[in-house]
Amino acid sequence: MLRGLLAGITGGFLIDLFIYVTSFMPQHASILGLWQFVASSAFGEIAYASTSYAWAGLAMHTVVSIAWGIGYAYISETQQAVNSSPVLSGLIFGMVVYVVMQLALASVGLLKITGGMQVVLAIVAHTIFFGLPVALVNDWQRPRLA
């Protein structure tokens, strides 16, 4: 559990940082806007009315990131092949997270694809800045046999 917790927090921080730097900062927008978007998946359009919803979005994002991190830790514990190549496993895991999260956004009507670059950035965010760190932190924290 602890490995997954640390891995999820690390991955959640890095994906938010990447999304902020590539999507929000160029538009001179606050990171609060990113978290308001997350909150809008639960609260709807009202989440954009007040930045106080951003904190709910941050909490939601943190919980989801930790859940994914714990899920990866569980898989790596029960499927030893995952540990043989943490880089490849992390990239594949990130792609799975990307697909599932896109389906989750679509289910609440928030999936809006405006162009190919948005898809590329989202895949990079989920594979390199979430899945890979989750796998590497998990691997780093995994006990080794002497």
N, C-alpha and C positions, 0 to 999 in steps of 0.2 A: 504494500500500500504506500509506504513512504517513498519508494522509488517512483511510483506512478504520480504521486502528489508533486514531487519535485520536478519530474519530467513535464507534467502538464502545466505547471506554473511557468517553467522556462519556455516551453513551446508557445504558450499563450502570450507571454510577454514579447517574444521575438516576432510572432506573426503580427501582433498589433503594431509593433515598431515598424515592420516592413510596410504594412498597409498604410500607416500614417505617413511614412517618408515618401512612398510612391504615389499615393492617391490624395491624401488630405493636405500635406504640407505644400505641394505645388499650387494648390488652390487657396493657400493661406487660411485654411480651415483648421479648427481645433480638433484634437483627438476626441474631444467630447462628442463630436458629430458621429464618429465611428461607433462609440458606445451607445449613442441615441438610436442609431440604426439597429444595433443588437436589441435594444429595449423595444423597438417598434415591432419586433417579431412576437412579443408577448402582449404589448399594450396598444399596438396599432399606431396610427398617425399622431395621436396625442403625445407620443414620446418625443416628437420634434418641437413641441410647444414650450418645453422647459428643459434647461440643461440638467435639472435635478434627475431626470430620467436617465441621464448618462451613467449615473452611479449604479442604478439598477442594471443597466446594460453591462457595465463592467463586472458586476457581481455575477450576472448570468454567464458572461464570457469566461470568467474565471472558473465557475463551477463546471461548465461544459469542457473546458480545456483540461481540468483536473480529471474529469470522468474519462476523457479520451486517453490521458496519460496512464491512469489506473488500468484501463482496458488494454493498452499496449503492454504494460508490466505483466498483467495476467497472461496475455498471449505468449509473451517471451518466457514466462515461467513454465507454462504447460506445453509449449511447442519449441523444443530446444533448437530446431532448425532456424528459427527466427534469429537466434543469437550468433549464428555462424557468420552472418554478414549484416551487421547493424546498419550500415549505410544503405544497402539495398532494401533491407526491411523497413527502414525509416522512410525512404522515398515511396515505397509501395503503400505503407501505412498512411502517409500524407495524401496519396491519391485516393485512397479509400475514404479518408476524412473529407476530402474535397467533394467527392461524389455524394456522400451521405448528407453533408451540409447543404449542398445545392438542392438536393431533394427536400430537405427540411425547409429551406427558403421558398421553394416552389409550392410546398404544401400550405404555406401561409400567405402566398401571393406576393412575396418580396423578391423573387428571382427576376432581375431585370438585366439582361445582357445587352450592353450598348455597343460592343465591338470585340474584335478578336484580341486586342491588347488587354482588355479587361479579363478575358478568360486566361490568357497567358500569365498575367500578374497573379490571378487567383490560384492557378496551379502552382506557380513558383512559391507563393506564400504558404500554401498548404503542404507542399512537399519539402522544400528546402528550409523554410522558416518555422514549420511546425513539426511535421513527421520526422525529419532528420534529427532535430534537437531532442525530440521525445525519445527516439531510439538511442541516441548517443548518451544522453543523461541516464537513461535506464541501464544501458550497457556499462557505463562508468560506475554506477552504484551497485551493479550485480556482484554478489559474492563469488569469488573465484576459489576453485579447489587448489590446495597447495601442492 
